Amino acid sequence: MPEKPHDTTRISFADLVETLQKIFVKAGVSEANAAVLAVNCAGCERDGGLSHGVFRIPGYVASLNSGWVDGKAVPILERSGPALLRVDARNGFAQPAWAAALPHALDMVRQQGAAVVAIRESHHFSALWPDLEPLAEAGFVALSMVTGLACVAPPGGRKPVFGTNPLAFATPVAGAHPMIFDFATSAMSNGDLRLAARAGHSVPPGTGIDRSGALSDDPKQILDGGALLPFGGHKGAAISLMVEILASALTGGQFSSEVDFSAHPGAETPRTGQVIIVIDPARGNNAVFTERVRNLIDSVRHAGQARLPSDRRYRTREASEREGISLSVEQRDALVRMAAG
């Protein structure tokens, strides 16, 4: 049955960060790592990325309680060349590993014009756009890819091989917020599929298959021994394959199909790899880059596309900062209980 409407309440970003940080610390995360995770998770909720916001907190805690992830891990940074930084997350979360790498990435791109950050042995459980936004705000173009737990079957297949394998891109835009898109290479993200299952909603045809390999629009059947499918058939599958190669083979992380936390009941975070590629568009005397991007985006809008990537995110952020972040009363009460221990 569909969920009944919930009474809602409002909470400030600072208060949500504080509550989430307490939850992470109580679950065994170091103070430094908890601060990074709390800002990341609260930021997703603030900006309308609900599949990566407080919805994910029980999964974080379950993974920590299972012993599958080390909440106190301190990443090791390995400079492998003028523009390549390898990061061993040491079985910790990807967000603190990226936070440690970010100043070095900015230094490399300013000196060399480009930088590649290859993170391995990391647990990624969030959106990719927060990783790229500070890079675009600093004037750089950036790409990021991450693999995950195998839950996507190739076209014509019945066995999951790929993760949802999201891909994100960010660019500065003259006189405007950076434009950032972030999407799974599966027909639907796993988080959105789980939200649909919880709400009792069907999903569009072609989203996934059931355990027999038949197409299904029932998210519960897809989750129960079935699999998601790539978006765009063989084209999406090829992009997902590229993500496996760059985010896992290149970084030294596990492929999605190699992730196995069966010995850790309750674990949800896949330990794989993530790659971030950063380019300085001002190199090569390209001083008009951001203006050209703005002109291109204006042309797209004038052609009739009403909403571009990031538009809704920035509008939601502005509303959240003005009015507070909307949570159901049940969500707020659950978070308060978890923070109190």
C-alpha positions as CSV (number, residue, x, y, z in Angstrom):
1,M,0.0,0.0,0.0
2,P,1.2,3.5,-0.7
3,E,2.6,5.4,2.3
4,K,0.2,7.8,4.1
5,P,1.1,11.5,4.1
6,H,3.3,12.5,6.9
7,D,3.2,15.5,9.1
8,T,6.3,17.6,8.4
9,T,8.6,19.9,10.3
10,R,11.5,22.2,9.5
11,I,15.1,22.0,10.7
12,S,18.0,24.3,10.0
13,F,21.0,23.0,8.1
14,A,23.3,23.6,11.1
15,D,21.0,21.7,13.4
16,L,20.7,18.8,11.0
17,V,24.5,18.6,10.6
18,E,24.9,18.6,14.4
19,T,22.3,15.8,14.8
20,L,23.9,13.7,12.1
21,Q,27.3,14.2,13.5
22,K,26.2,12.9,16.9
23,I,24.7,9.8,15.2
24,F,27.9,9.1,13.3
25,V,30.1,9.5,16.4
26,K,27.8,7.2,18.4
27,A,28.1,4.6,15.6
28,G,31.9,4.6,16.0
29,V,33.0,7.3,13.5
30,S,35.9,9.6,14.4
31,E,34.9,13.2,15.1
32,A,36.8,14.4,12.0
33,N,35.1,11.9,9.7
34,A,31.7,12.4,11.3
35,A,31.9,16.1,10.5
36,V,32.5,15.4,6.8
37,L,29.8,12.8,6.6
38,A,27.3,14.9,8.4
39,V,27.8,17.9,6.1
40,N,27.6,15.7,3.0
41,C,24.4,13.9,4.1
42,A,22.7,17.1,5.3
43,G,23.7,18.9,2.1
44,C,22.0,16.2,0.0
45,E,18.8,16.5,2.1
46,R,18.9,20.3,2.0
47,D,19.2,20.3,-1.8
48,G,16.5,17.8,-2.5
49,G,18.7,14.7,-3.1
50,L,16.5,12.7,-0.8
51,S,17.8,9.3,-1.9
52,H,21.2,10.3,-0.5
53,G,20.0,12.3,2.5
54,V,18.7,11.1,5.9
55,F,17.1,8.2,4.1
56,R,20.6,6.7,4.1
57,I,21.4,7.1,7.8
58,P,20.2,3.6,8.8
59,G,22.4,2.1,6.1
60,Y,25.4,4.0,7.3
61,V,24.8,2.9,10.9
62,A,24.1,-0.7,9.9
63,S,27.4,-0.9,7.9
64,L,29.3,0.5,10.8
65,N,27.7,-1.8,13.3
66,S,28.5,-4.8,11.1
67,G,32.2,-4.1,11.1
68,W,32.3,-3.9,7.3
69,V,33.5,-0.2,7.2
70,D,36.1,1.6,9.4
71,G,34.6,4.9,10.6
72,K,37.9,6.0,12.0
73,A,40.0,5.3,8.9
74,V,42.6,7.8,8.0
75,P,43.3,7.8,4.3
76,I,46.8,7.5,2.8
77,L,47.7,9.9,0.0
78,E,50.3,8.8,-2.6
79,R,51.5,11.4,-5.1
80,S,52.2,9.2,-8.2
81,G,53.1,12.0,-10.6
82,P,52.7,15.7,-11.2
83,A,49.0,15.3,-11.9
84,L,48.1,12.0,-10.4
85,L,47.2,11.4,-6.7
86,R,46.3,7.9,-5.5
87,V,44.3,7.7,-2.3
88,D,44.0,4.6,-0.2
89,A,40.8,5.1,1.9
90,R,41.8,2.2,4.1
91,N,38.3,0.7,4.2
92,G,36.8,4.0,5.2
93,F,34.2,6.2,3.7
94,A,34.9,8.0,0.4
95,Q,33.8,11.4,1.6
96,P,36.6,11.9,4.2
97,A,39.1,10.4,1.7
98,W,38.1,13.0,-0.9
99,A,38.1,15.8,1.7
100,A,41.7,15.0,2.4
101,A,42.6,14.8,-1.3
102,L,40.8,18.0,-2.3
103,P,43.5,20.6,-1.4
104,H,46.1,18.5,-3.2
105,A,43.9,18.2,-6.3
106,L,43.4,22.0,-6.4
107,D,47.2,22.4,-6.0
108,M,47.9,20.0,-8.8
109,V,45.4,21.5,-11.3
110,R,46.7,25.0,-10.6
111,Q,50.2,23.9,-11.2
112,Q,49.7,21.4,-14.0
113,G,46.4,22.3,-15.6
114,A,44.9,19.0,-14.9
115,A,44.7,16.5,-12.0
116,V,43.5,12.9,-11.6
117,V,42.5,11.6,-8.1
118,A,42.2,7.8,-7.9
119,I,40.5,6.6,-4.7
120,R,40.4,2.9,-3.7
121,E,39.2,0.8,-0.8
122,S,36.5,3.4,-0.2
123,H,32.8,3.1,0.8
124,H,30.7,5.5,-1.2
125,F,27.1,6.0,-0.2
126,S,26.2,9.4,-1.5
127,A,25.8,11.7,-4.5
128,L,28.7,12.8,-6.6
129,W,27.8,16.4,-7.2
130,P,29.0,17.5,-3.7
131,D,32.4,16.2,-4.6
132,L,32.6,18.4,-7.7
133,E,30.8,21.6,-6.7
134,P,33.9,23.1,-4.9
135,L,36.0,22.4,-8.0
136,A,33.6,24.2,-10.4
137,E,33.3,27.1,-7.9
138,A,37.1,27.4,-8.1
139,G,36.8,27.7,-11.9
140,F,37.6,24.1,-13.0
141,V,35.8,21.5,-15.1
142,A,35.5,18.2,-13.4
143,L,34.3,14.6,-13.9
144,S,33.7,11.9,-11.3
145,M,32.7,8.2,-11.5
146,V,32.2,5.6,-8.8
147,T,31.3,1.9,-8.9
148,G,29.1,0.1,-6.4
149,L,27.4,-3.2,-5.5
150,A,26.5,-5.3,-8.6
151,C,22.7,-4.7,-9.1
152,V,22.6,-3.9,-12.8
153,A,22.4,-6.6,-15.5
154,P,23.8,-5.9,-19.0
155,P,21.3,-5.8,-21.9
156,G,20.0,-9.3,-22.5
157,G,21.5,-10.6,-19.3
158,R,20.0,-12.0,-16.2
159,K,22.9,-11.6,-13.7
160,P,23.9,-8.3,-12.2
161,V,27.4,-7.3,-13.2
162,F,27.6,-3.5,-12.9
163,G,26.8,-1.2,-10.0
164,T,24.5,1.8,-10.7
165,N,27.8,3.4,-11.6
166,P,27.0,7.1,-11.5
167,L,28.8,9.7,-13.6
168,A,29.0,13.4,-12.7
169,F,30.2,16.4,-14.6
170,A,30.6,20.0,-13.4
171,T,31.5,23.2,-15.2
172,P,31.7,26.9,-14.1
173,V,29.3,29.2,-15.8
174,A,29.8,33.0,-16.2
175,G,27.5,34.9,-13.9
176,A,25.7,31.8,-12.6
177,H,26.0,28.8,-10.3
178,P,28.1,26.0,-11.7
179,M,26.2,23.5,-13.8
180,I,26.5,20.0,-12.4
181,F,24.8,16.9,-13.5
182,D,25.0,13.6,-11.6
183,F,23.1,10.5,-12.7
184,A,23.3,6.8,-12.4
185,T,24.1,4.9,-15.6
186,S,21.3,2.5,-14.6
187,A,17.7,3.3,-15.7
188,M,17.1,4.4,-12.1
189,S,19.3,4.8,-9.1
190,N,19.2,2.1,-6.4
191,G,18.2,4.7,-3.8
192,D,15.3,5.9,-5.9
193,L,14.2,2.3,-6.6
194,R,14.2,1.6,-2.9
195,L,12.2,4.8,-2.2
196,A,9.7,3.6,-4.9
197,A,9.4,0.2,-3.3
198,R,8.9,1.8,0.2
199,A,6.2,4.1,-1.2
200,G,4.4,1.3,-3.1
201,H,5.0,2.9,-6.5
202,S,5.6,1.2,-9.8
203,V,8.6,2.2,-11.9
204,P,8.8,2.9,-15.7
205,P,8.9,0.0,-18.1
206,G,12.5,-1.0,-18.8
207,T,13.8,0.0,-15.4
208,G,14.6,-3.6,-14.4
209,I,14.0,-7.3,-14.5
210,D,12.6,-9.8,-11.9
211,R,14.5,-12.9,-10.8
212,S,13.4,-14.9,-13.9
213,G,14.8,-12.2,-16.2
214,A,11.4,-10.9,-17.3
215,L,10.9,-7.1,-17.5
216,S,9.2,-5.7,-14.4
217,D,7.8,-2.4,-13.3
218,D,7.6,-3.6,-9.6
219,P,10.5,-2.2,-7.6
220,K,10.1,-4.9,-5.0
221,Q,10.5,-7.7,-7.6
222,I,13.5,-5.9,-9.1
223,L,15.1,-5.7,-5.6
224,D,14.2,-9.3,-4.7
225,G,16.6,-11.3,-6.8
226,G,16.1,-9.2,-10.0
227,A,18.3,-6.4,-11.4
228,L,18.2,-2.9,-12.7
229,L,19.0,-2.3,-16.4
230,P,21.3,0.3,-17.9
231,F,19.6,3.4,-19.3
232,G,19.6,3.5,-23.1
233,G,20.3,-0.2,-23.7
234,H,23.8,-1.0,-25.0
235,K,24.8,2.7,-25.0
236,G,24.2,3.0,-21.2
237,A,25.9,-0.4,-20.7
238,A,29.0,0.8,-22.5
239,I,29.2,3.9,-20.3
240,S,28.7,1.7,-17.2
241,L,31.5,-0.5,-18.4
242,M,33.7,2.6,-18.8
243,V,32.9,3.6,-15.2
244,E,34.0,0.1,-14.0
245,I,37.3,0.5,-15.8
246,L,38.1,4.0,-14.6
247,A,36.7,3.9,-11.1
248,S,37.8,0.3,-10.2
249,A,40.5,-1.0,-12.6
250,L,42.4,2.3,-12.8
251,T,42.1,3.1,-9.1
252,G,42.8,-0.4,-7.8
253,G,39.4,-0.7,-6.2
254,Q,37.1,-3.7,-6.5
255,F,34.7,-4.1,-9.4
256,S,31.1,-4.0,-8.5
257,S,30.8,-7.7,-9.1
258,E,33.6,-8.4,-6.6
259,V,32.0,-6.7,-3.7
260,D,30.9,-9.3,-1.1
261,F,29.7,-8.3,2.4
262,S,27.8,-11.4,3.0
263,A,30.0,-12.1,6.1
264,H,28.8,-8.7,7.6
265,P,25.0,-8.9,8.1
266,G,23.4,-5.5,7.8
267,A,26.2,-4.0,5.7
268,E,25.0,-1.8,2.8
269,T,28.0,0.3,1.7
270,P,29.9,-1.1,-1.3
271,R,33.7,-0.9,-1.0
272,T,35.0,-0.1,-4.5
273,G,36.7,2.9,-6.0
274,Q,36.2,6.4,-7.3
275,V,38.0,8.6,-9.8
276,I,37.9,12.4,-10.1
277,I,39.3,14.2,-13.1
278,V,39.9,18.0,-12.9
279,I,40.8,20.3,-15.8
280,D,41.7,24.0,-15.8
281,P,39.8,25.5,-18.8
282,A,41.8,28.7,-18.6
283,R,44.9,26.9,-19.9
284,G,45.6,27.5,-23.6
285,N,44.5,31.1,-23.4
286,N,40.9,30.0,-23.1
287,A,39.9,33.0,-21.0
288,V,36.4,33.1,-22.5
289,F,35.4,29.6,-21.5
290,T,32.8,30.4,-18.9
291,E,31.2,33.0,-21.1
292,R,31.0,30.5,-24.0
293,V,29.4,28.0,-21.6
294,R,26.9,30.6,-20.5
295,N,26.0,31.3,-24.2
296,L,25.5,27.7,-24.9
297,I,23.3,27.2,-21.9
298,D,21.3,30.3,-22.9
299,S,20.8,28.7,-26.4
300,V,19.6,25.5,-24.9
301,R,17.0,27.4,-22.7
302,H,15.9,29.5,-25.7
303,A,15.4,26.3,-27.7
304,G,12.8,25.3,-25.2
305,Q,14.4,23.2,-22.4
306,A,12.8,24.5,-19.3
307,R,15.0,23.0,-16.8
308,L,18.8,22.2,-17.0
309,P,20.9,20.2,-14.6
310,S,21.3,21.8,-11.2
311,D,18.4,24.2,-11.6
312,R,16.1,22.4,-9.2
313,R,18.9,21.7,-6.8
314,Y,19.8,25.4,-6.4
315,R,16.1,26.4,-6.0
316,T,15.6,23.7,-3.4
317,R,18.8,24.9,-1.6
318,E,17.6,28.5,-1.5
319,A,14.2,27.4,-0.1
320,S,15.8,25.2,2.5
321,E,18.1,28.0,3.6
322,R,15.2,30.4,3.8
323,E,12.6,28.2,5.4
324,G,14.6,25.3,6.9
325,I,14.9,21.7,5.6
326,S,11.7,19.8,5.4
327,L,11.6,16.4,7.3
328,S,8.7,14.3,8.3
329,V,8.0,14.3,12.0
330,E,8.8,10.5,12.0
331,Q,12.2,11.2,10.3
332,R,13.1,13.9,12.8
333,D,12.1,11.8,15.8
334,A,14.0,8.9,14.5
335,L,17.1,11.0,14.1
336,V,16.8,12.5,17.6
337,R,16.5,9.0,19.1
338,M,19.6,7.8,17.2
339,A,21.6,10.8,18.2
340,A,20.6,10.3,21.9
341,G,21.7,6.6,21.7
